[in-house]
Amino acid sequence: MLSVSRERLSDWCRRNLGAPVDEVLFEHAHLSMVTGVRLTDGNLVVVKTRPFAERLHGCFEVQKILHEREFPCPEPLVPPTPLDGLAATAERLVPSGALLAARAAAPVLFADALARLIADAPSVSEAPTLDPAPPWNGWDHGAPRTWPLADDLDVDLNETPGPRWLDATGERVRARLAATSLPDVIGHGDFESQNTRWEGNELLAVHDWDSAVSRPEAALAGQGERRVRCHRQTRRHPPHRRERTTPRRVRRSPRPPLERGGTRSGLGRRAVGPHVQREEGIRPDMDALRPCAQSGLPHS
């Protein structure tokens, strides 16, 4: 578990933001530690700490350019800077907004927001590297086996028992994406409900810019669409609840261990229904997920 002492955090804020911490507003740790603070000068700031990676400089620059172009995202304040052996960044806290309410117009609003983001983002040549992509976007991870190294599990997913069709589908997905001639664009690799805040139909802020990636636009759009469609096909709830898209990281409770037949990283664990497992303790119906995962893919 990542941790930074309050004293060191306050000192970091004093040195990089001009004022120490007056009050900690919230704190959460998962792949990174996110701390909302009020400084003694009254400013509200979010400090994010995680292990250093070169791509964090590119993520910060993408967020900075998007903010300058008036795309709704928090104002970045401090680029990756050492803090207790980790890399810390700071951005201005956006305290208001809500998840987009479930209704018929929600998919169109999300699609318009993603299109706006990609249109406003810098070109690949304008930003520092965003490689390597996070595992759930990392079909080109370069390892000889199907599944990339998970960022949140201490297991080799290639050695985890599971349905053979899922491995076969993963291989076909990798082959198809690797063969594309579509150019990369800069976008958000985790463009889901929990990373957006809205006021009515107006997009207020997109969060989690550590997930900035350079991928083909079709892959960025397809990733979000596939999650929504698979989620709706596998939920066993009354119709009014099927319209709600449950985000991947709404709840930060400990993840259940992988079981035989459980889903995997990338196409499986990330893309088809892990939120069902974490939100309500329901394991995805793998037979129901199979046609969803394989639709539109050519057979080898």
Beta strands, then each sheet from edge to edge (+ up, - down):
strand 1: 21-29
strand 2: 33-39
strand 3: 44-50
strand 4: 76-83
strand 5: 86-92
strand 6: 184-188
strand 7: 196-199
strand 8: 202-206
strand 9: 212-216
sheet 1: 1+ 2- 3+ 5- 4+
sheet 2: 6+ 9-
sheet 3: 7+ 8-
end
